[in-house]
Amino acid sequence: MLGVLLKKQRVRRSLSGRAYVYRPAISREGAMAGALKDLVGRMFGGSGEALLMSLIDTRQISAEEIERAAKLLEARGDET
């Protein structure tokens, strides 16, 4: 598994004595963003709206969470 992650440049390794030490090559936020982009692309045809509607339909997100998200979007302005 670490070999695959190394090829994908998700981890870095260095030699410490006779063993390799692996460290993340990207931040946690970067990894989450990449995984989410992949999920939306594969499961929802690239549509963030379809993901949101699915979260609502399956009751995985509350009205309060949607309201917080709306406020965040409003505070960020039109960055897209």
N, CA, C and O atoms as CSV, one atom per row, in Angstrom:
chain,resi,resn,atom,element,x,y,z
A,1,MET,N,N,0.820,-1.185,0.000
A,1,MET,CA,C,0.000,0.000,0.000
A,1,MET,C,C,0.872,1.260,0.000
A,1,MET,O,O,0.599,2.205,-0.740
A,2,LEU,N,N,1.901,1.271,0.815
A,2,LEU,CA,C,2.770,2.447,0.842
A,2,LEU,C,C,3.478,2.647,-0.495
A,2,LEU,O,O,3.740,3.782,-0.893
A,3,GLY,N,N,3.783,1.574,-1.179
A,3,GLY,CA,C,4.391,1.689,-2.506
A,3,GLY,C,C,3.465,2.374,-3.496
A,3,GLY,O,O,3.905,3.195,-4.300
A,4,VAL,N,N,2.195,2.039,-3.440
A,4,VAL,CA,C,1.198,2.679,-4.305
A,4,VAL,C,C,1.087,4.164,-3.965
A,4,VAL,O,O,1.080,5.012,-4.858
A,5,LEU,N,N,1.001,4.472,-2.676
A,5,LEU,CA,C,0.903,5.871,-2.249
A,5,LEU,C,C,2.158,6.652,-2.639
A,5,LEU,O,O,2.072,7.837,-2.962
A,6,LEU,N,N,3.312,6.004,-2.612
A,6,LEU,CA,C,4.553,6.651,-3.012
A,6,LEU,C,C,4.522,6.974,-4.505
A,6,LEU,O,O,4.915,8.068,-4.911
A,7,LYS,N,N,4.056,6.030,-5.325
A,7,LYS,CA,C,3.949,6.258,-6.770
A,7,LYS,C,C,2.969,7.383,-7.083
A,7,LYS,O,O,3.173,8.145,-8.027
A,8,LYS,N,N,1.915,7.484,-6.295
A,8,LYS,CA,C,0.915,8.542,-6.493
A,8,LYS,C,C,1.336,9.860,-5.845
A,8,LYS,O,O,0.601,10.846,-5.882
A,9,GLN,N,N,2.516,9.860,-5.258
A,9,GLN,CA,C,3.087,11.034,-4.590
A,9,GLN,C,C,2.208,11.540,-3.444
A,9,GLN,O,O,2.098,12.744,-3.216
A,10,ARG,N,N,1.594,10.615,-2.737
A,10,ARG,CA,C,0.798,10.951,-1.559
A,10,ARG,C,C,1.620,10.865,-0.279
A,10,ARG,O,O,1.265,11.454,0.743
A,11,VAL,N,N,2.734,10.119,-0.348
A,11,VAL,CA,C,3.658,10.019,0.779
A,11,VAL,C,C,5.082,10.248,0.279
A,11,VAL,O,O,5.385,10.104,-0.905
A,12,ARG,N,N,5.938,10.608,1.228
A,12,ARG,CA,C,7.376,10.711,0.966
A,12,ARG,C,C,8.064,9.726,1.903
A,12,ARG,O,O,7.544,9.390,2.967
A,13,ARG,N,N,9.226,9.276,1.493
A,13,ARG,CA,C,9.954,8.380,2.382
A,13,ARG,C,C,11.401,8.811,2.476
A,13,ARG,O,O,11.970,9.393,1.552
A,14,SER,N,N,11.972,8.505,3.624
A,14,SER,CA,C,13.388,8.769,3.837
A,14,SER,C,C,13.970,7.565,4.571
A,14,SER,O,O,13.275,6.861,5.303
A,15,LEU,N,N,15.232,7.358,4.356
A,15,LEU,CA,C,15.911,6.227,4.973
A,15,LEU,C,C,16.402,6.644,6.352
A,15,LEU,O,O,17.094,7.651,6.497
A,16,SER,N,N,16.039,5.863,7.357
A,16,SER,CA,C,16.486,6.096,8.721
A,16,SER,C,C,17.110,4.790,9.205
A,16,SER,O,O,16.414,3.848,9.583
A,17,GLY,N,N,18.421,4.764,9.184
A,17,GLY,CA,C,19.098,3.503,9.496
A,17,GLY,C,C,18.883,2.536,8.352
A,17,GLY,O,O,19.266,2.808,7.214
A,18,ARG,N,N,18.263,1.395,8.660
A,18,ARG,CA,C,17.988,0.403,7.629
A,18,ARG,C,C,16.512,0.343,7.269
A,18,ARG,O,O,16.081,-0.557,6.548
A,19,ALA,N,N,15.741,1.295,7.766
A,19,ALA,CA,C,14.298,1.282,7.502
A,19,ALA,C,C,13.858,2.595,6.876
A,19,ALA,O,O,14.460,3.645,7.103
A,20,TYR,N,N,12.811,2.515,6.093
A,20,TYR,CA,C,12.221,3.722,5.526
A,20,TYR,C,C,11.213,4.305,6.515
A,20,TYR,O,O,10.492,3.581,7.202
A,21,VAL,N,N,11.187,5.632,6.563
A,21,VAL,CA,C,10.197,6.361,7.344
A,21,VAL,C,C,9.326,7.095,6.347
A,21,VAL,O,O,9.823,7.839,5.501
A,22,TYR,N,N,8.009,6.880,6.452
A,22,TYR,CA,C,7.061,7.496,5.521
A,22,TYR,C,C,6.362,8.663,6.191
A,22,TYR,O,O,6.003,8.602,7.367
A,23,ARG,N,N,6.173,9.731,5.419
A,23,ARG,CA,C,5.471,10.928,5.889
A,23,ARG,C,C,4.492,11.360,4.811
A,23,ARG,O,O,4.728,11.122,3.626
A,24,PRO,N,N,3.392,11.996,5.211
A,24,PRO,CA,C,2.438,12.473,4.203
A,24,PRO,C,C,3.071,13.542,3.316
A,24,PRO,O,O,3.849,14.372,3.786
A,25,ALA,N,N,2.733,13.511,2.040
A,25,ALA,CA,C,3.243,14.503,1.089
A,25,ALA,C,C,2.230,15.613,0.856
A,25,ALA,O,O,2.562,16.653,0.288
A,26,ILE,N,N,0.995,15.394,1.294
A,26,ILE,CA,C,-0.040,16.410,1.143
A,26,ILE,C,C,-0.725,16.600,2.488
A,26,ILE,O,O,-0.659,15.734,3.361
A,27,SER,N,N,-1.372,17.726,2.640
A,27,SER,CA,C,-2.055,18.017,3.900
A,27,SER,C,C,-3.329,17.182,4.020
A,27,SER,O,O,-3.813,16.613,3.041
A,28,ARG,N,N,-3.849,17.123,5.224
A,28,ARG,CA,C,-5.117,16.428,5.464
A,28,ARG,C,C,-6.228,17.055,4.615
A,28,ARG,O,O,-7.046,16.347,4.027
A,29,GLU,N,N,-6.245,18.395,4.560
A,29,GLU,CA,C,-7.260,19.095,3.780
A,29,GLU,C,C,-7.127,18.770,2.293
A,29,GLU,O,O,-8.126,18.584,1.598
A,30,GLY,N,N,-5.892,18.705,1.815
A,30,GLY,CA,C,-5.657,18.352,0.417
A,30,GLY,C,C,-6.122,16.941,0.103
A,30,GLY,O,O,-6.700,16.688,-0.953
A,31,ALA,N,N,-5.868,16.027,1.025
A,31,ALA,CA,C,-6.303,14.639,0.832
A,31,ALA,C,C,-7.825,14.546,0.831
A,31,ALA,O,O,-8.408,13.838,0.010
A,32,MET,N,N,-8.463,15.262,1.750
A,32,MET,CA,C,-9.928,15.243,1.798
A,32,MET,C,C,-10.523,15.858,0.535
A,32,MET,O,O,-11.497,15.339,-0.010
A,33,ALA,N,N,-9.949,16.949,0.075
A,33,ALA,CA,C,-10.454,17.602,-1.136
A,33,ALA,C,C,-10.344,16.666,-2.337
A,33,ALA,O,O,-11.271,16.573,-3.143
A,34,GLY,N,N,-9.221,15.980,-2.454
A,34,GLY,CA,C,-9.041,15.045,-3.557
A,34,GLY,C,C,-10.003,13.874,-3.485
A,34,GLY,O,O,-10.571,13.466,-4.498
A,35,ALA,N,N,-10.188,13.330,-2.280
A,35,ALA,CA,C,-11.108,12.202,-2.104
A,35,ALA,C,C,-12.545,12.622,-2.394
A,35,ALA,O,O,-13.301,11.870,-3.008
A,36,LEU,N,N,-12.918,13.812,-1.957
A,36,LEU,CA,C,-14.279,14.297,-2.196
A,36,LEU,C,C,-14.512,14.549,-3.674
A,36,LEU,O,O,-15.570,14.214,-4.205
A,37,LYS,N,N,-13.530,15.139,-4.338
A,37,LYS,CA,C,-13.653,15.372,-5.784
A,37,LYS,C,C,-13.827,14.044,-6.522
A,37,LYS,O,O,-14.642,13.938,-7.438
A,38,ASP,N,N,-13.055,13.033,-6.115
A,38,ASP,CA,C,-13.162,11.712,-6.723
A,38,ASP,C,C,-14.542,11.105,-6.458
A,38,ASP,O,O,-15.154,10.546,-7.368
A,39,LEU,N,N,-15.035,11.208,-5.225
A,39,LEU,CA,C,-16.349,10.684,-4.869
A,39,LEU,C,C,-17.449,11.346,-5.684
A,39,LEU,O,O,-18.312,10.664,-6.237
A,40,VAL,N,N,-17.421,12.665,-5.758
A,40,VAL,CA,C,-18.448,13.388,-6.513
A,40,VAL,C,C,-18.378,13.016,-7.990
A,40,VAL,O,O,-19.407,12.842,-8.643
A,41,GLY,N,N,-17.178,12.896,-8.505
A,41,GLY,CA,C,-17.024,12.519,-9.909
A,41,GLY,C,C,-17.537,11.122,-10.206
A,41,GLY,O,O,-18.232,10.909,-11.199
A,42,ARG,N,N,-17.198,10.175,-9.354
A,42,ARG,CA,C,-17.581,8.776,-9.601
A,42,ARG,C,C,-19.040,8.475,-9.272
A,42,ARG,O,O,-19.721,7.780,-10.026
A,43,MET,N,N,-19.511,8.994,-8.156
A,43,MET,CA,C,-20.840,8.617,-7.674
A,43,MET,C,C,-21.955,9.563,-8.121
A,43,MET,O,O,-23.119,9.168,-8.192
A,44,PHE,N,N,-21.594,10.816,-8.424
A,44,PHE,CA,C,-22.631,11.809,-8.695
A,44,PHE,C,C,-22.408,12.533,-10.015
A,44,PHE,O,O,-22.938,13.624,-10.226
A,45,GLY,N,N,-21.628,11.930,-10.897
A,45,GLY,CA,C,-21.420,12.503,-12.220
A,45,GLY,C,C,-20.801,13.889,-12.195
A,45,GLY,O,O,-21.003,14.680,-13.116
A,46,GLY,N,N,-20.057,14.184,-11.157
A,46,GLY,CA,C,-19.410,15.484,-11.040
A,46,GLY,C,C,-20.306,16.573,-10.490
A,46,GLY,O,O,-19.908,17.738,-10.447
A,47,SER,N,N,-21.509,16.215,-10.069
A,47,SER,CA,C,-22.478,17.207,-9.599
A,47,SER,C,C,-22.486,17.309,-8.075
A,47,SER,O,O,-22.898,16.380,-7.381
A,48,GLY,N,N,-22.029,18.443,-7.571
A,48,GLY,CA,C,-22.107,18.702,-6.141
A,48,GLY,C,C,-23.552,18.787,-5.675
A,48,GLY,O,O,-23.882,18.392,-4.557
A,49,GLU,N,N,-24.411,19.310,-6.552
A,49,GLU,CA,C,-25.833,19.397,-6.217
A,49,GLU,C,C,-26.430,18.008,-6.006
A,49,GLU,O,O,-27.221,17.802,-5.086
A,50,ALA,N,N,-26.052,17.060,-6.858
A,50,ALA,CA,C,-26.565,15.692,-6.708
A,50,ALA,C,C,-26.105,15.095,-5.374
A,50,ALA,O,O,-26.864,14.380,-4.720
A,51,LEU,N,N,-24.875,15.384,-4.977
A,51,LEU,CA,C,-24.383,14.930,-3.677
A,51,LEU,C,C,-25.211,15.533,-2.556
A,51,LEU,O,O,-25.640,14.824,-1.646
A,52,LEU,N,N,-25.437,16.839,-2.618
A,52,LEU,CA,C,-26.220,17.516,-1.584
A,52,LEU,C,C,-27.643,16.961,-1.523
A,52,LEU,O,O,-28.162,16.722,-0.433
A,53,MET,N,N,-28.272,16.756,-2.663
A,53,MET,CA,C,-29.636,16.214,-2.682
A,53,MET,C,C,-29.671,14.800,-2.093
A,53,MET,O,O,-30.623,14.430,-1.406
A,54,SER,N,N,-28.638,14.024,-2.365
A,54,SER,CA,C,-28.563,12.682,-1.801
A,54,SER,C,C,-28.411,12.741,-0.287
A,54,SER,O,O,-29.026,11.950,0.428
A,55,LEU,N,N,-27.593,13.679,0.212
A,55,LEU,CA,C,-27.448,13.842,1.654
A,55,LEU,C,C,-28.787,14.214,2.295
A,55,LEU,O,O,-29.120,13.736,3.380
A,56,ILE,N,N,-29.537,15.057,1.625
A,56,ILE,CA,C,-30.847,15.465,2.145
A,56,ILE,C,C,-31.825,14.292,2.105
A,56,ILE,O,O,-32.510,14.014,3.090
A,57,ASP,N,N,-31.887,13.603,0.960
A,57,ASP,CA,C,-32.819,12.482,0.790
A,57,ASP,C,C,-32.576,11.362,1.794
A,57,ASP,O,O,-33.521,10.728,2.263
A,58,THR,N,N,-31.323,11.123,2.121
A,58,THR,CA,C,-30.993,10.028,3.042
A,58,THR,C,C,-30.870,10.510,4.487
A,58,THR,O,O,-30.441,9.765,5.368
A,59,ARG,N,N,-31.246,11.745,4.710
A,59,ARG,CA,C,-31.231,12.350,6.043
A,59,ARG,C,C,-29.853,12.291,6.703
A,59,ARG,O,O,-29.725,12.043,7.902
A,60,GLN,N,N,-28.838,12.525,5.889
A,60,GLN,CA,C,-27.459,12.552,6.384
A,60,GLN,C,C,-27.025,13.964,6.765
A,60,GLN,O,O,-25.941,14.158,7.316
A,61,ILE,N,N,-27.878,14.953,6.468
A,61,ILE,CA,C,-27.572,16.339,6.774
A,61,ILE,C,C,-28.840,16.993,7.314
A,61,ILE,O,O,-29.935,16.765,6.800
A,62,SER,N,N,-28.680,17.803,8.351
A,62,SER,CA,C,-29.841,18.426,8.991
A,62,SER,C,C,-30.105,19.813,8.407
A,62,SER,O,O,-29.262,20.384,7.714
A,63,ALA,N,N,-31.275,20.332,8.699
A,63,ALA,CA,C,-31.628,21.678,8.257
A,63,ALA,C,C,-30.657,22.702,8.845
A,63,ALA,O,O,-30.300,23.677,8.183
A,64,GLU,N,N,-30.235,22.479,10.079
A,64,GLU,CA,C,-29.284,23.393,10.707
A,64,GLU,C,C,-27.943,23.378,9.977
A,64,GLU,O,O,-27.320,24.423,9.792
A,65,GLU,N,N,-27.506,22.203,9.568
A,65,GLU,CA,C,-26.245,22.103,8.839
A,65,GLU,C,C,-26.350,22.772,7.471
A,65,GLU,O,O,-25.405,23.416,7.015
A,66,ILE,N,N,-27.494,22.619,6.824
A,66,ILE,CA,C,-27.716,23.280,5.528
A,66,ILE,C,C,-27.702,24.793,5.715
A,66,ILE,O,O,-27.136,25.517,4.897
A,67,GLU,N,N,-28.319,25.265,6.780
A,67,GLU,CA,C,-28.339,26.701,7.058
A,67,GLU,C,C,-26.917,27.226,7.296
A,67,GLU,O,O,-26.559,28.293,6.798
A,68,ARG,N,N,-26.115,26.482,8.050
A,68,ARG,CA,C,-24.716,26.880,8.274
A,68,ARG,C,C,-23.942,26.916,6.964
A,68,ARG,O,O,-23.133,27.816,6.739
A,69,ALA,N,N,-24.191,25.940,6.105
A,69,ALA,CA,C,-23.513,25.893,4.811
A,69,ALA,C,C,-23.925,27.085,3.947
A,69,ALA,O,O,-23.092,27.680,3.263
A,70,ALA,N,N,-25.196,27.425,3.981
A,70,ALA,CA,C,-25.680,28.578,3.210
A,70,ALA,C,C,-25.009,29.864,3.691
A,70,ALA,O,O,-24.630,30.710,2.881
A,71,LYS,N,N,-24.862,30.010,5.006
A,71,LYS,CA,C,-24.195,31.190,5.556
A,71,LYS,C,C,-22.723,31.225,5.139
A,71,LYS,O,O,-22.187,32.290,4.833
A,72,LEU,N,N,-22.081,30.073,5.127
A,72,LEU,CA,C,-20.686,30.003,4.704
A,72,LEU,C,C,-20.556,30.417,3.243
A,72,LEU,O,O,-19.658,31.183,2.891
A,73,LEU,N,N,-21.440,29.921,2.399
A,73,LEU,CA,C,-21.411,30.296,0.991
A,73,LEU,C,C,-21.629,31.792,0.808
A,73,LEU,O,O,-20.960,32.439,0.003
A,74,GLU,N,N,-22.560,32.318,1.557
A,74,GLU,CA,C,-22.846,33.749,1.466
A,74,GLU,C,C,-21.634,34.570,1.924
A,74,GLU,O,O,-21.307,35.584,1.306
A,75,ALA,N,N,-20.977,34.147,2.986
A,75,ALA,CA,C,-19.813,34.867,3.506
A,75,ALA,C,C,-18.635,34.795,2.541
A,75,ALA,O,O,-17.840,35.732,2.468
A,76,ARG,N,N,-18.515,33.707,1.809
A,76,ARG,CA,C,-17.406,33.542,0.879
A,76,ARG,C,C,-17.618,34.316,-0.404
A,76,ARG,O,O,-16.662,34.590,-1.129
A,77,GLY,N,N,-18.852,34.671,-0.691
A,77,GLY,CA,C,-19.148,35.364,-1.941
A,77,GLY,C,C,-19.110,34.407,-3.102
A,77,GLY,O,O,-19.183,33.192,-2.919
A,78,ASP,N,N,-18.997,34.943,-4.287
A,78,ASP,CA,C,-18.993,34.124,-5.504
A,78,ASP,C,C,-17.549,33.835,-5.902
A,78,ASP,O,O,-16.977,34.556,-6.719
A,79,GLU,N,N,-16.953,32.781,-5.329
A,79,GLU,CA,C,-15.561,32.415,-5.618
A,79,GLU,C,C,-15.438,31.425,-6.760
A,79,GLU,O,O,-14.326,31.140,-7.205
A,80,THR,N,N,-16.537,30.898,-7.239
A,80,THR,CA,C,-16.450,29.877,-8.281
A,80,THR,C,C,-16.321,30.422,-9.649
A,80,THR,O,O,-16.239,29.659,-10.612
